C-alpha cells in the first residue's frame, strides 16, 4: 500500500470514528424511540465501516 493510500485509510478511519461517536451520543439523547433506534443502527453501520477500513491495514 502506498503512503497516499495509507493516508486515505487513516483519514477515513478518523471520519468513521467521529460519525460513530456522534451517532452514539445522539441516539442516547433522542426521546423518540423510533428515531433513536434508527440513529443507533447508523452507529452500528459506521462501526462496521470503521472495521472494514481497519482490516485494510
ROPA-544767 format. One record per residue (C-alpha): residue number from 1; residue in one letter; x, y, z. Coordinates in pm, 1 decimal. Layout:
// ROPA-544767
+-----+------+----------+----------+----------+
: seq : type :        u :        v :        w :
+-----+------+----------+----------+----------+
: NUM :    A :        X :        Y :        Z :
...
+-----+------+----------+----------+----------+
This chain:
// ROPA-544767
+-----+------+----------+----------+----------+
: seq : type :        u :        v :        w :
+-----+------+----------+----------+----------+
:   1 :    X :      0.0 :      0.0 :      0.0 :
:   2 :    X :    137.5 :    339.3 :    -94.0 :
:   3 :    X :    182.0 :    625.2 :    150.0 :
:   4 :    X :   -103.5 :    812.4 :    -18.3 :
:   5 :    X :   -336.1 :    514.4 :     23.2 :
:   6 :    X :   -238.1 :    481.7 :    388.8 :
:   7 :    X :   -318.6 :    848.6 :    442.4 :
:   8 :    X :   -658.9 :    794.4 :    281.1 :
:   9 :    X :   -735.0 :    496.6 :    506.7 :
:  10 :    X :   -619.6 :    691.4 :    813.9 :
:  11 :    X :   -844.8 :    981.8 :    717.0 :
:  12 :    X :  -1140.1 :    750.7 :    654.6 :
:  13 :    X :  -1085.5 :    584.0 :    993.2 :
:  14 :    X :  -1096.8 :    923.7 :   1160.7 :
:  15 :    X :  -1419.9 :   1016.1 :    984.9 :
:  16 :    X :  -1587.2 :    687.1 :   1072.5 :
:  17 :    X :  -1474.3 :    711.3 :   1435.0 :
:  18 :    X :  -1621.8 :   1061.8 :   1453.2 :
:  19 :    X :  -1951.8 :    954.7 :   1293.2 :
:  20 :    X :  -1976.8 :    652.6 :   1524.2 :
:  21 :    X :  -1919.1 :    874.0 :   1827.0 :
:  22 :    X :  -2170.1 :   1138.9 :   1717.2 :
:  23 :    X :  -2443.4 :    892.6 :   1628.6 :
:  24 :    X :  -2395.9 :    702.5 :   1955.0 :
:  25 :    X :  -2428.1 :   1019.8 :   2163.3 :
:  26 :    X :  -2723.7 :   1144.0 :   1960.5 :
:  27 :    X :  -2906.7 :    813.1 :   1989.3 :
:  28 :    X :  -2878.1 :    826.4 :   2368.2 :
:  29 :    X :  -3018.9 :   1181.0 :   2377.5 :
:  30 :    X :  -3318.4 :   1129.0 :   2148.9 :
:  31 :    X :  -3659.0 :   1092.2 :   2309.2 :
:  32 :    X :  -3836.3 :    943.3 :   2005.3 :
:  33 :    X :  -3773.5 :    565.8 :   2025.4 :
:  34 :    X :  -3808.7 :    510.7 :   1650.1 :
:  35 :    X :  -3560.1 :    782.3 :   1565.2 :
:  36 :    X :  -3326.5 :    667.8 :   1842.3 :
:  37 :    X :  -3329.2 :    313.8 :   1701.9 :
:  38 :    X :  -3257.6 :    443.7 :   1351.4 :
:  39 :    X :  -2960.9 :    650.3 :   1471.9 :
:  40 :    X :  -2835.2 :    353.2 :   1677.6 :
:  41 :    X :  -2843.2 :    147.3 :   1356.6 :
:  42 :    X :  -2638.7 :    418.9 :   1186.9 :
:  43 :    X :  -2387.3 :    391.2 :   1470.2 :
:  44 :    X :  -2358.1 :     17.2 :   1407.1 :
:  45 :    X :  -2316.3 :     78.2 :   1033.7 :
:  46 :    X :  -2033.6 :    325.7 :   1095.0 :
:  47 :    X :  -1871.3 :     74.4 :   1328.4 :
:  48 :    X :  -1883.2 :   -188.2 :   1051.3 :
:  49 :    X :  -1731.6 :     55.5 :    801.4 :
:  50 :    X :  -1461.7 :    151.2 :   1054.7 :
:  51 :    X :  -1370.2 :   -216.8 :   1098.3 :
:  52 :    X :  -1356.5 :   -271.3 :    721.7 :
:  53 :    X :  -1111.1 :     17.0 :    682.0 :
:  54 :    X :   -910.9 :   -109.2 :    980.9 :
:  55 :    X :   -882.1 :   -452.3 :    819.2 :
:  56 :    X :   -713.1 :   -293.1 :    518.4 :
:  57 :    X :   -409.2 :   -223.1 :    732.7 :
+-----+------+----------+----------+----------+
